[in-house]
Amino acid sequence: MKEYLYVLLYLDKFCYSIGNALIDVFGTVMLYKNGMPIYMILLIYGFRFGIMGLCSPLFITISKKFGIAMCALLANVLRLVGSYMILTGTNNIILFILSMSLPGALSNPMEDAISCKYIKDAHRGRYNSLRNITKAIGTAIASLIVSYGVINDNNNIILVVVAICFLLNFIFTLLMNYKPEVKSKNNLKATINYILHTKSPLKTIYSLRAFHIIERLFLPIYIYIILEDFKLFSTVIIVSLIIQIIPIIIIGKTTDKNMNKTSNVVSILKIIVLSIFIFAKNKIVISIDKTVNDNLSKAYDTNTQTLIQNITKNENEDKTLLSTIGQMTLCFTEIIVLIIFALIAKIFDVEVFKVLFTCSIIATILINRCCRKVNE
């Protein structure tokens, strides 16, 4: 692969991370800050992921006909609409769910599909490491802008930055655009048939990963509730993002050398950190633990992404189809889990987070077992 393609991949991730930070980092917090109860946010995100899963085959259909850049363009336009609704507190639930779910369906499979096409197995850990570093830097910059805009009640600066970054993300994707060759004519039927009838560690890992995605999305609400101060919350987020770079670099290199050993170490550390969230009550301890957790999560994600991409690369099925199947499995698990969490939150409110952290610990243990089996 030519060096300039690596540069495009990193620039693409950097711009996307800045544009998407409002939704990805502050989305649930902004909804809660605007008066929405926890159980309703969980329910909305559940429906969001359900629609995302059902619509994931759109990525195959559109990219096969127009190229992956068209998926990025459509997804970014919808994300911009979703960003506006988050900032303004728009109450149109249906439009909000659609503007949050369809972008993921159109672009989420792109990450694994591009990696399988361009990245060699021997470099995959370091590639994911550098991608996560660019994401951390981009998200930290975006968090500063979002925090400034929210604190000073200036939504325009946030929307302008989001729009520019999504445009640049599309341009960089367009420069490495390609049309996947997918043999299946009925993409939805092919993906559903694979999910229901094919045994694969890919489905298991994606299903378990759902708990980590939910944890990442809803941990900010927990921190915001504990700290009771948006400025302090933003400071914790930004600091944790900035210092994530060091562990990501280390994990990227060690994953390529010994995935099993790396998986064991980051899994044990993640379990310890999540356990502290369950029992700790002190604001300073929780803030420090949040910073440590963010660092471990990025390192853990680098390791898990590499595992998923290696499995996808070695499967006989079409790689674009497998990437879409993975995202569908993830989304279908998320909607079931989030509906259960919403019911728990309706009864116990903030205590739902203890259940969430416990489930994430269990998922970490099971993914680690899958990693060892795959690499035997």
C-alpha positions as CSV (number, residue, x, y, z in Angstrom):
1,M,0.0,0.0,0.0
2,K,1.3,3.4,-0.9
3,E,2.3,5.7,1.9
4,Y,-0.1,8.5,0.9
5,L,-3.1,6.1,1.5
6,Y,-2.0,5.7,5.1
7,V,-1.9,9.5,5.4
8,L,-5.4,9.7,4.0
9,L,-6.7,7.1,6.4
10,Y,-5.3,9.0,9.4
11,L,-6.5,12.4,8.2
12,D,-9.9,10.9,7.5
13,K,-10.1,9.6,11.1
14,F,-8.9,12.8,12.5
15,C,-11.5,15.0,10.8
16,Y,-14.3,12.5,11.5
17,S,-13.4,12.4,15.2
18,I,-13.6,16.2,15.5
19,G,-16.9,16.3,13.7
20,N,-18.4,13.3,15.5
21,A,-17.2,14.2,19.1
22,L,-20.4,16.1,19.9
23,I,-22.5,13.0,19.3
24,D,-20.0,10.4,20.4
25,V,-18.7,12.0,23.6
26,F,-21.3,14.6,24.6
27,G,-24.4,13.1,23.0
28,T,-26.0,11.3,26.0
29,V,-24.8,14.1,28.4
30,M,-26.4,16.8,26.4
31,L,-29.7,14.9,26.3
32,Y,-29.6,14.4,30.0
33,K,-28.6,18.1,30.5
34,N,-31.6,19.1,28.5
35,G,-33.9,17.3,30.9
36,M,-34.3,13.8,29.4
37,P,-34.4,11.0,32.0
38,I,-31.8,8.2,31.9
39,Y,-34.3,5.4,31.0
40,M,-35.6,7.4,28.0
41,I,-32.0,8.1,26.7
42,L,-31.3,4.3,27.0
43,L,-34.5,3.5,25.1
44,I,-33.8,6.1,22.3
45,Y,-30.3,4.7,21.8
46,G,-31.7,1.2,21.8
47,F,-34.1,2.0,18.9
48,R,-31.2,3.9,17.3
49,F,-29.1,0.8,17.2
50,G,-32.0,-1.4,16.1
51,I,-32.6,0.7,13.0
52,M,-28.9,1.0,12.4
53,G,-28.6,-2.8,12.4
54,L,-31.5,-3.3,10.0
55,C,-30.2,-0.6,7.6
56,S,-26.5,-1.8,7.7
57,P,-26.9,-3.6,4.3
58,L,-27.4,-0.1,2.8
59,F,-23.6,0.2,3.1
60,I,-23.2,-2.7,0.7
61,T,-25.9,-1.5,-1.7
62,I,-24.7,2.1,-2.0
63,S,-20.9,1.5,-1.9
64,K,-21.2,-1.2,-4.5
65,K,-23.0,1.2,-6.9
66,F,-21.5,4.6,-6.0
67,G,-18.4,3.9,-3.9
68,I,-17.7,4.1,-0.2
69,A,-17.3,7.9,-0.4
70,M,-21.0,8.3,-1.1
71,C,-21.8,6.4,2.1
72,A,-19.5,8.8,4.0
73,L,-21.2,11.9,2.4
74,L,-24.8,10.7,3.2
75,A,-23.8,9.7,6.7
76,N,-22.1,13.0,7.5
77,V,-25.0,15.1,6.3
78,L,-27.3,13.1,8.6
79,R,-24.8,13.4,11.5
80,L,-24.8,17.2,11.0
81,V,-28.6,17.2,11.4
82,G,-28.3,15.0,14.5
83,S,-25.7,17.4,15.9
84,Y,-28.0,20.4,15.4
85,M,-30.8,18.6,17.2
86,I,-28.6,17.7,20.2
87,L,-27.5,21.3,20.6
88,T,-30.9,22.9,20.2
89,G,-32.8,20.2,22.3
90,T,-35.2,19.5,19.4
91,N,-38.0,17.2,20.6
92,N,-38.7,15.3,17.4
93,I,-37.8,11.9,18.7
94,I,-38.4,10.0,15.4
95,L,-36.2,12.4,13.3
96,F,-33.6,12.4,16.0
97,I,-33.4,8.5,16.0
98,L,-33.2,8.4,12.2
99,S,-30.5,11.1,12.0
100,M,-28.5,9.1,14.6
101,S,-29.0,5.6,13.3
102,L,-28.7,5.8,9.5
103,P,-25.2,7.4,9.5
104,G,-23.9,4.4,11.5
105,A,-25.5,2.0,9.1
106,L,-23.9,3.8,6.1
107,S,-20.4,4.2,7.5
108,N,-19.6,1.9,10.4
109,P,-18.8,-1.1,8.3
110,M,-16.3,1.1,6.4
111,E,-13.6,0.8,9.1
112,D,-13.1,-2.9,8.9
113,A,-13.8,-3.0,5.1
114,I,-11.0,-0.5,4.4
115,S,-8.6,-2.2,6.8
116,C,-9.1,-5.6,5.2
117,K,-8.5,-4.1,1.7
118,Y,-5.4,-2.0,2.4
119,I,-3.6,-3.1,5.6
120,K,-1.3,-6.0,6.0
121,D,-1.8,-8.4,8.9
122,A,1.7,-7.7,10.3
123,H,1.0,-4.0,10.6
124,R,-2.6,-4.1,11.7
125,G,-2.0,-3.5,15.4
126,R,0.2,-0.4,14.7
127,Y,-2.3,0.9,12.1
128,N,-5.2,0.7,14.6
129,S,-3.0,2.3,17.2
130,L,-2.2,5.3,15.0
131,R,-5.9,5.5,14.0
132,N,-6.9,5.6,17.6
133,I,-4.2,8.3,18.4
134,T,-5.6,10.5,15.6
135,K,-9.0,9.9,17.0
136,A,-8.0,10.8,20.6
137,I,-6.3,14.0,19.4
138,G,-9.2,15.0,17.2
139,T,-11.7,14.3,19.9
140,A,-9.7,16.3,22.5
141,I,-9.7,19.3,20.1
142,A,-13.4,18.9,19.5
143,S,-14.1,18.6,23.2
144,L,-12.4,21.9,23.8
145,I,-14.6,23.6,21.1
146,V,-17.8,21.9,22.3
147,S,-17.1,22.8,25.9
148,Y,-16.4,26.5,25.0
149,G,-19.6,26.6,22.9
150,V,-21.8,25.1,25.5
151,I,-20.4,27.1,28.4
152,N,-20.7,30.3,26.4
153,D,-24.0,29.4,24.9
154,N,-22.6,29.7,21.3
155,N,-23.9,26.8,19.2
156,N,-22.8,28.4,15.9
157,I,-19.1,27.8,16.4
158,I,-19.7,24.1,17.2
159,L,-21.9,23.6,14.1
160,V,-19.4,25.4,11.8
161,V,-16.5,23.2,13.0
162,V,-18.6,20.1,12.8
163,A,-19.7,20.9,9.2
164,I,-16.1,21.7,8.0
165,C,-14.7,18.5,9.5
166,F,-17.4,16.3,8.0
167,L,-16.7,17.9,4.6
168,L,-13.0,17.2,5.0
169,N,-13.7,13.6,6.1
170,F,-15.7,13.1,2.9
171,I,-12.9,14.6,0.7
172,F,-10.3,12.4,2.2
173,T,-12.5,9.3,1.8
174,L,-13.2,10.3,-1.8
175,L,-9.5,10.3,-2.5
176,M,-9.3,6.6,-1.6
177,N,-12.8,5.8,-2.9
178,Y,-13.5,2.3,-4.3
179,K,-16.5,0.2,-5.2
180,P,-16.6,-3.2,-3.3
181,E,-17.3,-6.2,-5.4
182,V,-20.1,-8.1,-3.6
183,K,-21.5,-11.2,-5.2
184,S,-24.7,-11.4,-3.2
185,K,-27.7,-9.7,-4.9
186,N,-29.9,-9.7,-1.8
187,N,-27.7,-8.1,0.8
188,L,-30.2,-8.1,3.6
189,K,-31.1,-11.8,3.1
190,A,-27.4,-12.8,2.8
191,T,-26.5,-11.0,6.1
192,I,-29.5,-12.3,8.0
193,N,-28.8,-15.8,6.8
194,Y,-25.1,-15.6,7.9
195,I,-26.1,-14.3,11.4
196,L,-28.7,-17.0,11.9
197,H,-27.0,-20.0,10.5
198,T,-23.2,-19.6,10.5
199,K,-21.0,-20.3,13.5
200,S,-18.3,-17.7,13.8
201,P,-16.2,-16.1,16.5
202,L,-16.8,-12.8,14.7
203,K,-20.5,-12.8,15.7
204,T,-19.6,-13.7,19.3
205,I,-17.0,-10.9,19.7
206,Y,-19.2,-8.3,18.1
207,S,-22.1,-9.3,20.4
208,L,-20.0,-9.0,23.5
209,R,-18.4,-5.8,22.3
210,A,-21.9,-4.2,22.5
211,F,-21.5,-3.9,26.2
212,H,-18.3,-1.9,25.8
213,I,-19.9,0.4,23.3
214,I,-22.8,1.0,25.6
215,E,-20.4,1.6,28.5
216,R,-18.5,4.2,26.5
217,L,-21.6,6.0,25.5
218,F,-23.2,6.2,28.9
219,L,-20.2,6.5,31.2
220,P,-20.1,10.3,30.5
221,I,-23.6,10.6,32.0
222,Y,-22.5,8.8,35.2
223,I,-19.5,11.1,35.5
224,Y,-21.6,14.2,34.8
225,I,-24.1,13.2,37.5
226,I,-21.4,12.5,40.0
227,L,-19.4,15.8,39.3
228,E,-22.6,18.0,39.0
229,D,-20.6,20.5,37.0
230,F,-20.3,20.7,33.2
231,K,-17.1,22.7,33.2
232,L,-15.4,20.1,35.6
233,F,-16.8,17.3,33.5
234,S,-15.4,18.7,30.3
235,T,-12.0,19.2,32.0
236,V,-11.9,15.5,33.0
237,I,-12.9,14.4,29.5
238,I,-10.2,16.6,27.8
239,V,-7.4,15.6,30.1
240,S,-8.2,11.9,29.7
241,L,-8.2,12.2,25.9
242,I,-4.9,14.0,25.8
243,I,-3.0,11.4,27.8
244,Q,-4.5,8.4,25.9
245,I,-1.7,8.6,23.3
246,I,1.0,6.8,25.3
247,P,-0.9,3.5,26.1
248,I,-2.3,3.4,22.5
249,I,1.2,3.5,21.1
250,I,2.4,0.7,23.4
251,I,-0.6,-1.5,22.8
252,G,-0.4,-1.2,19.0
253,K,3.2,-2.6,19.0
254,T,2.6,-5.3,21.6
255,T,-0.6,-6.5,19.8
256,D,1.4,-7.2,16.6
257,K,4.0,-9.2,18.7
258,N,1.8,-11.2,21.0
259,M,-2.0,-10.7,20.9
260,N,-2.8,-13.2,23.6
261,K,-0.5,-11.7,26.2
262,T,-1.7,-8.2,25.3
263,S,-5.3,-9.2,25.6
264,N,-4.7,-10.7,29.0
265,V,-3.0,-7.6,30.4
266,V,-5.5,-5.0,29.1
267,S,-8.5,-7.2,30.1
268,I,-7.3,-7.6,33.7
269,L,-6.7,-3.8,34.0
270,K,-10.1,-3.0,32.5
271,I,-11.8,-5.3,34.9
272,I,-10.1,-3.5,37.9
273,V,-11.0,-0.1,36.6
274,L,-14.7,-1.0,36.0
275,S,-14.9,-2.5,39.5
276,I,-13.8,0.8,41.0
277,F,-16.7,2.5,39.2
278,I,-19.1,0.1,40.9
279,F,-17.9,0.8,44.5
280,A,-16.2,4.2,44.5
281,K,-18.2,7.3,45.7
282,N,-15.5,10.0,46.0
283,K,-15.6,12.5,43.1
284,I,-11.8,12.7,42.8
285,V,-11.4,8.9,42.7
286,I,-14.1,8.6,40.1
287,S,-12.6,11.4,38.0
288,I,-9.1,9.7,38.1
289,D,-10.7,6.3,37.4
290,K,-12.5,7.9,34.3
291,T,-9.2,9.0,33.0
292,V,-7.6,5.6,33.5
293,N,-10.6,3.9,32.0
294,D,-10.4,6.0,28.9
295,N,-6.8,5.2,28.4
296,L,-7.4,1.5,28.9
297,S,-10.5,1.5,26.7
298,K,-8.6,2.9,23.7
299,A,-5.8,0.4,24.3
300,Y,-8.4,-2.3,24.7
301,D,-10.3,-1.2,21.5
302,T,-7.0,-1.3,19.6
303,N,-6.5,-4.9,20.6
304,T,-10.1,-5.9,19.9
305,Q,-10.2,-4.1,16.5
306,T,-7.1,-6.0,15.5
307,L,-8.6,-9.3,16.5
308,I,-11.8,-8.6,14.6
309,Q,-9.9,-7.5,11.5
310,N,-7.7,-10.6,11.6
311,I,-10.7,-12.9,11.8
312,T,-12.4,-11.0,9.0
313,K,-9.3,-11.1,6.8
314,N,-9.0,-14.9,7.3
315,E,-12.7,-15.7,6.6
316,N,-13.7,-17.0,3.2
317,E,-16.7,-14.8,2.9
318,D,-16.7,-11.4,1.2
319,K,-14.9,-8.8,3.5
320,T,-17.5,-6.1,2.9
321,L,-20.3,-8.5,3.7
322,L,-18.5,-9.6,6.9
323,S,-18.0,-6.1,8.0
324,T,-21.7,-5.4,7.6
325,I,-22.6,-8.6,9.4
326,G,-20.4,-7.6,12.3
327,Q,-22.1,-4.2,12.6
328,M,-25.6,-5.8,12.4
329,T,-24.7,-8.3,15.1
330,L,-23.4,-5.5,17.3
331,C,-26.6,-3.4,16.8
332,F,-29.0,-6.2,17.3
333,T,-27.3,-7.0,20.6
334,E,-27.3,-3.4,21.6
335,I,-31.0,-2.9,21.2
336,I,-31.9,-5.9,23.3
337,V,-29.4,-4.9,26.1
338,L,-30.5,-1.2,26.0
339,I,-34.2,-2.0,26.3
340,I,-33.4,-4.2,29.4
341,F,-31.2,-1.4,30.9
342,A,-34.0,1.1,30.2
343,L,-36.4,-1.0,32.2
344,I,-33.9,-1.2,35.1
345,A,-33.3,2.5,34.9
346,K,-37.0,3.2,35.0
347,I,-37.2,1.5,38.4
348,F,-33.8,2.1,39.9
349,D,-32.6,5.2,38.0
350,V,-28.8,5.8,38.5
351,E,-28.2,2.3,39.9
352,V,-28.5,1.0,36.4
353,F,-24.9,2.1,35.9
354,K,-23.7,-0.6,38.4
355,V,-25.5,-3.2,36.2
356,L,-23.9,-1.7,33.1
357,F,-20.3,-1.9,34.6
358,T,-20.9,-5.4,35.8
359,C,-22.0,-6.6,32.4
360,S,-19.0,-4.9,30.8
361,I,-16.7,-6.8,33.1
362,I,-18.3,-10.1,32.1
363,A,-18.0,-9.2,28.4
364,T,-14.3,-8.4,28.9
365,I,-13.7,-11.8,30.4
366,L,-15.6,-13.6,27.6
367,I,-13.9,-11.6,24.8
368,N,-10.5,-12.5,26.3
369,R,-11.5,-16.2,26.2
370,C,-12.5,-15.9,22.5
371,C,-9.2,-14.2,21.7
372,R,-7.2,-17.1,23.2
373,K,-9.3,-19.7,21.2
374,V,-8.9,-17.8,17.9
375,N,-5.1,-17.6,18.4
376,E,-4.6,-21.2,19.5
